[in-house]
Amino acid sequence: MVVLSGQMIRLRLATASDVTERYVAWLNDPSTNLYMGVSRVTSTQETVRDYAASFDGREDRFLFAIEVAGSGEHIGNISLQDIDPIDSRGEIGILVGEPGWRGRGVGTEAIGLVCDFAFDVVGLNKLTAGYVAGNEGSGRAFERNGFQIEGVLREQFRLDDGFADVYRLGLLASERGTMRAREGNTP
């Protein structure tokens, strides 16, 4: 079993048993899903369980449960998916579902752990991600891990009060190594 441990959190592969009413409530909460495509549909335990099951046994996509170190409380998820072995790249997506854990560095730490996994274990060369304008906390979490804005998709995402831009970010394995060396860390 893959387990990635940090200071505040640990990541482990998510299972269907993680799909609780609380997890589904995160996805249906307008304050949580405002900047997510999932806001356009009502999630159910069945649809979320099917989503989680779509990662089972796969080597081209991983869904990790974000747990509080020590207590094991499930507070969100982070995925590494759309892995392309030929172009050696993958996409990260993250959800910190528990409101009390947002803005405390959980996203930054989870992204860093998945970057290490993607570059050091999976062997990818590039990671990509995106965030909707207005969700700058998400953008900062990626940028703290060395991601750079590579482009802006203008008015790509519909919000209740109009359209918002989507920022696309990228990080190369060579940049991650350089950033970690500057921080005094080793992979």
N, C-alpha and C positions, 0 to 999 in steps of 0.2 A: 504494500500500500504506500502511495506517495504521500508524504507529510512534509510540509515546508514550515520551518519554525522561525519566528521573528521575536522581537522583544515584547510587543504587546499582544500579538496574534499568532495563530498557526493556521495553515491552510491544509486541508485534507480533501481528497476526492469526494465530491458530493454524491449522495445516493438518494434513491426515492424516499427513504425514511426521513430525509431532511425537509421534505415538502410537507410542512405543517400548515395549519390555519394561519399562524403568524407570518410565515414566509409568503403565503398567498396574499395576505393583508398588505404586506409591503408593496407588492406589485399593483394592488388596487388603490393604494393611498395616493391621492393627487399631489400631496406635498413630496412624495417620494418619486413618483413616476412622471413628473412634469416634463422632464427632458428625455424621456425614454419612449421608444415606439410602442412599448407595451401599454402605454396610456390609452391607446386607441381601441383596446379590447378589454373585456373583463376576464381576468384570469380566474381559473378554478383549480382545485387540487388536481383534477384529472389532467388539465392542459399543462400545468407546471410539472407534474410527475412525468408526463410524456416528454417534455423538454429535457428534464434531468436525465431520463432514461436514454435519450438520444446521444448522450456522451459515454454511456457504459461500454467498456471494452475497446474504445476507439484510441487510435494513436495520432489522429489528426485533429483532435479537439479534447479539451479538458475543462471540467467544471469543478472548481474548488469551493468548498464551504469555508467562509472566514469565521474562525472561532476565537474567542477571547482566550489568551494563554492562561492556563490555570483552571478557569471555570468551565471551559468548553462551550460557553454560550455561543450559539450560532447567530451571527449579527449581519451576515451578508454573503455575497458570492462574488467570485471573480473567475472569468473564463479566459482561456487561451484557445482560440478556434480559427477556422479558415486557414489552417496550416497548409501551406503549399510546399511540398518537399523539393520540387524542382527549383523554384525561385527562393526557397529557404526563408519564408516569411510567415508571420501569423498575426492575428488581431487580438487585442486584449479588450475586454469589456468588464465593467465593475459595477456593483450595487452594494452600498452600505445601507442595509435596510433598516436597522435600528437607529432611530433619530438621535438618541443620546450618544451614539458613537461617531457621529459625523463631525468633521472639523477637529478631530483629535489625532490625526495622523494615521488612522487605520488604512485609508485608501492608499496613501503614500507607501506605507510599509507593505501592503498586499501587492501593489504593483511592482515594487522592488523584488519581492520574493518570486513573483511570476517571471519577471525579467531574468533573474538568475536561472530559474528552471528552464526557460525557453532557450537561453543562450548556452548554458553549461550542460544541460541534460539532453534537451531535444536537439540542440545544435543548430538553431536558427541563426540567420545573418541579420534579419530585420524584424522589428515589431512595429505595428501600427495601432492606432487608436483614434477615437474622435470624441468630441463633446460639443454640445449645443451652446451657443452664445447665451449667457445668463447663468450657466452652470460653471462658473469660473473656478470653483473649488475643485472640480474634477480636473480641469485643465492644469491647475497648480500642482495637483498630485502627480500627474504625468510629467510635467516640466521638472519637478524636483527629482525625478528619476532620469533626467537627461533627455526626454522627448523634446523634439523641436516641431514647431508648426511648419507643415510642408505645404499647406494650402487652405483656402477657405471656400466652402461650397455655399454660395450666396443664396439666402432665403430657401434653404434646403429642408427646413423642418417647420411644420405648422404648429403654432401655439394657439391658445384660445384668443389671443389679442393680435394675431398676425403671424408673420413668418420670421424665422430666426436663421442666422447663419450657422453652419456646422464647421468647426475647425478640425482639420485632419492633421495628425501628428505622427512622427516616426522616430525610431531609435535604431541605430545600427549596433551590432555586437562590438565593433571596434570603438565606438563612442562610449559604450557602457564600460569597457575595460579602462579607457582613459579617465572617465569620470570616477570610477572606483579607486583608481590609483591616486587621483588628486585628493580623494577623501581619506586616503590611508587604509582602504579596505582591499581585501583580495577576494577574488571569486571563490 
